[in-house]
Amino acid sequence: MTEPQFAQGAIDLGALAQQSQRSQPQQEGGAGELQVHAGNVQQLVEMSNSTPVVVLIGTQRSEASVQLRQHFQALGSELPGAFSFAYVDADQAADVAQMFGVRALPTVVALYQGQPLANFEGAQPKDALQQWIKAIQKATGAGGEEAAEQPAEDPRFAEATQALNEGDFDAAIAVYEKILASEPKNVEAQQARDNVRLLQRLEQHQGEDPIAMAEAAPGDVSLAFAAADAQIAAGDASGAFERLIALLRHSSGKEKNEIRERLVELFALYPATDPRVLKARGDMANALF
């Protein structure tokens, strides 16, 4: 799937809120939903300061938009505290939709601290959306009832969370690497590091279509890696695994090892018992031997 372009300064929520002088009545959305227009963009900014906000830019004319909206409303109840949900009707709030630089409807953007973290276009099944939200939740350190049931977060992670809130991916990764240097088997640190690595790589390819680029150059490993990242962000884990395993079958030497390592890193983003991971591990083993 392609991604909306986030050129520097392209998404300036605060500026748009300040420029908007008109007063519009609050539009009613579904339960727990903020329906965004130019007059309440500041509310969207404030929401993203404390929790990730999933913003759906869609239209009632699109069945995929309607379905995504229903899925996110349902997930808001099923994953309390994990994210907030906002909807932009591109027909009624074209100025806000334009601010996000969307190229297709529907487009979904995850915001945190007023900045875009990840995005995708088009329809996705509900289970893929749930995995996507959980990846965003892990990367930002956001909580929720599900997180509250887990053991208290390692206090050493606080520095990484602060760095991530400031948009400093390298500093956050360095914190996790330091922990792993002394505790190589710290699964939480490894998963957190790999999630941040994924978000960092996705940011580097904003404004590009890595999947199309990889398909145009099927032997290019770096493009295949970027395409797999885009598929992971879009909830297509199986597609990402299959892409890299296919490449693995035709590689050798150092290149083969690099592909194997990237697959292992992507596997770690999911529970070890995830059926997609189990299948992909078996396929990888067959491709290696």
Summary of the structure (lengths in Angstrom):
residues: 289
radius of gyration: 19.3
end to end distance: 31.7
largest distance: 65.4
contacts: 927
relative contact order: 0.10
helix: 57%
strand: 10%
